[in-house]
Amino acid sequence: MKITIKETQNPTIIKFEFPDFITQNENFEFKNIDEAKNSPLAQQLFYLPFVKTVYISGNFIAIERFSIVEWSDVQDAVTEQIESFVNNGGVIVLQTENPTRKQAITVYGETTPNPASLKFVVNKALTKTAVEFKNIDEAKASPLAQELFKFHFVKEIFITENYISVTKYESTSWDEITLELRTFIKQFIENGGTVLDETMIVNDEKQEKQQIKNFDNLDTTSQQIINILEEYVKPAVAADGGNILFDSYDETEKRVKVVLQGSCNGCPSSTFTLKNGIENMLKDMLNDKDIVVEAING
């Protein structure tokens, strides 16, 4: 049995991935050795002085460390310890005869290039449709977003596959509110709250265009641009807590318009990313040095 080390966007959290699933549709989060009574492996890990939190889900164990060490100094030793424990027959999680109906959820915060946005990653699928809300009136389809907007410091919310990106007002620092938001999101989902009712999403003209349902009717260059954005750009943007959508292509001006969402919208580095990243990529891959990329309001 061989474990693979995977970094996350949060420098204090690292994943140790197994070749097979280690839990049966269950997720666990342990803050200390007392909470980890049903996980012999987690209890052993807590004897390491730098272990702050242990997450167990699917095919991985994620560990959050205290700042007394760097992962580069200890991750190999932790991997060896986990491999040795499992290979010697150690139990990762004890099976419970009467599992609680309450779904165990893990949520952790990841920084983004936008200092005003933070990405809260959840260990379960939230939606198949990426949505962005600028205010509580727009958030009728998301009970979670409506509740988050009741926090006076929440400015915008972006929800996609397995994370919620929250943009705050400048008057509050993340140090003051991160734990509060993380705890609220975790408890809301654990208690069965609805993150997003996809049947209530308003499919206005802009959203229809962004979903590219008319792909076959677009010109060849537009289709090529969409494919490039989907394959090469979206994964990187999603890792930073945002989203990019194709809006239009003007053949005469050679102008590509895209929509930035989530942490990318309003990010100080977004202009640099557009001009020095996406624009250069399109020029190279489409062999057209006159292409210009422009971001429009998401």
N, C-alpha and C positions, 0 to 999 in steps of 0.2 A: 504494500500500500504506500503510495507516494503522494505527498501533499504539495500543492502548488501555491506559492505566495503571490498574492495580487494586491497591489496598492489601490487605495481609494482616493477620491478628491479631498478627503479629510486626512491631513498628514498624521493625525494621532491615531487613526484607525487603519488596520491592515486586515486583509482576509486570508484565511488559510483554507484553500479549496480542496475537497476530497474528490476522488474519481467517481464516487457513488453518493446517493442521498444518505444522510445520516439521521434525518428525522422523518416522521410520517405525518406530513402536512401540519407540522407544529413548529412554532417559533418561540424562542426563549431569549430573555434578556436578564442578566444577573449583574447586580451592582456590588455584591460582596459575597463572601463565602457562605454566610447564613442563608442568603436567598438561593444558593446553588445546591440545596440539599438533594435535589433529584438529578444532579449532573456531577458524577464523580470526576469527570475530566475538568469541568469548570472549577470545582473545588480545588483541584490540584493546581490549576493555573493561577488561582488567587494567592497561592503561596509565593508567587513571583511578585516582588515589591512594586513593580511598575504597572501591574495590571489594574486598570480602573473599572472596565466593564467588559463582560463577555456576552456576545450575541451568538446564538446557534440557530441556524435555519437552513432548510434545504440541503445543499451539499457543501456548506461552509461554516467555519467558525470565524467570527470577526472579533478582534480584540481592540479595545480602546486603551491607550497607555497614558500614564501620568507623564509629565514633562521632564522627569528625572533622567530619562534615557532617550536615545533616538532609535527608531526601528532598525536602522541599518546596523546597529551594534548588537541587537539581540534577536532579530527575526529568525536567523538560522538556528539558534539554540532553541527557540520556542518551537520551531518546526520539528526538530529532532525529538523534543519532549513529547509533542502530540503524537508523532509517528510511533515512538516507542510505547507510549501508553496504549494506543489502539492495537498495535501489532502484538502486544503481550496480553490481549484479551480484555483490556479496560473498557468499561461501559461509558459511553458518551452521555446518554440521557436514559434514566430509568423510565420504563413504561408505567403509566399510571392506570389503575383499573377504572377509575371514575374521573376521566378528564373533564375539566371545566368547560362549559360552553363558551366562555368568554375567549375570544380569539387573541392570542398573544401577538402583539405588534412591536416591532422595533423601528425606531425613528432616529436618525442622526443627521446633524447639520453639516453641510459642506459649503465652504466658501466658493465664491464665483469671482470672475474678473471685475464684476460690477460691485463696488463697495457698498452700494445701497441694497443689494439683493443677497439672499441666502437661500440655499437649496436644502430642503428637508426630504431626505430619502427614506422611503418606506419599504419594508421587506415584503410587499405584496403588490399585485397589479391594481392600479387605481382606475384607469380609464384607457380606452383605445383612441380617444379623441382629445387632442391638445386644445385647451381653452385658456383664454386670458381675460381677466376681469379688471377693469379700471376703477370700479366702485361697487358698492353694495347693490345698487339698482340693476347692474348688469349681471349680478351673480345669482339670479333666481334659480338657475339649474344646479347650483352647488350649495347645499346647506352648510358644508364646511367653510366655503369661502365667505358666506354670509356671516358666519360666526367670527371668522378671522377679521373681517372688516370692522367688527365692533371694538377691536383693539385700536386705540387712537393713533398708534404709530404705524399701522398697516396702510400702505399706499396702493399697491397693486398685487395681484395674485395670478400666478400661472400654474396650471395643473396639467400634467401629462403622465405617461405610462406609470411610473412608480415614484414620482416625487412632486412636491409642491414648492414652487419658487416664490418667495415672499419678498416684495420690495417695500422698504420702509421710508418714512420721512427722515430728513437729516437731523431733526431735533432729538432723536433717540439713538443711542449706540447699541450695537449688537450685544455687547457684553451685558447690557441691562435686560435684554428681552429674549435672547436665544433660548435659554432654558424654559422660560414661560411658554414660548410658542411651541417648542418641541414637545413639552409635556401635554399641552392642550391638544395638539394634533394626534399624539399617541393615544390619549384617553378617548378622544372623539371617535377614532376609528375602532378602538378596542370595544367600545360600548355600542357598536353597531351603527354609528352615524353614517349617513350617506355622503360620500365625497362628491359625487357628480351623478346627476340623473341625466343620462345622455339623451333621453327622449324629450327633454325640455330645452335642449340646446337650440337656439334660434339659428336657422340656416338662411341668413340673409345673403345678398348677392356677393358680398365680399368673402364670406365664409365658403360659399359654394366654389368660388374661384380658387381660394386657397387650398381647398381639398382636391383640386385638379380633377374633378369629375368629367370635365370636358377635354381631357388629355388628348384623345384621338382627333379632336377637331382643331388642335393647335398646330401651328407651323412647325416644321422640322427643327428649327433652331431653338424654339421655346421648349420642345420636348427634350432636346439635348441638354439644355440648361437645367431643366427639372431633374433629369437623371443624374447630372453632376452634383447638384445640390443634395439630392437624396443620398447618394452613395458616398460622397467625400466630405460634404460640409455638415450635414445634419448631425451625424454622430458626434463630431467634435463640439458643435454648439450645444447639443443636449448634455454633454459632460459638464458644461459650464452653467447648466441651469436655464438654458434658453431654447429658442426654436427659430428656424428661418423658413420662410415660405416664399415661393415664387408668386409674383403679382402680374408682371407683364414684360413683354419685350418689344421695343420699337425698332423695327428694321431700318428705318431711315436714320434715326439718331444713334443707333447701336447702343441703346440704353436699356439696361436690365433693372427692373424695379423689384425689390424684395421687401418682405415684411419681417421685422425682428420682433420677437416676443420674449417674455420672461426676463431673465437677468440681462439679456442682450439689448433690450429696449432701453435706451437712455444710458447705456454703459459708456464710460469715457473712452474705452478702447475700441468701441464698435466701429468708429470711422476708420481707424487704423486697420482693423480686421477686414473691413470691406475693401479698402483701397489696396492694401498690401497682401491680402490673402485671397479672398474670393474673386476679386476683379482680375488679379494676375492669373489665377487658376483658369478662369473662363477664357481669358485671352489666349492662354497657352493651349488649352484642350480644344478650343474651337478654332484655333489658328486665326484669330482675328484681333489685331492689336488695337483696334478702335473701340472696343467694348468698354462701356462705362457702367458701373454699378451704383445704384442709388437706393437708399433705404427710405421707406415711407412709414408713416405712423401705423403701428400695429393695432 
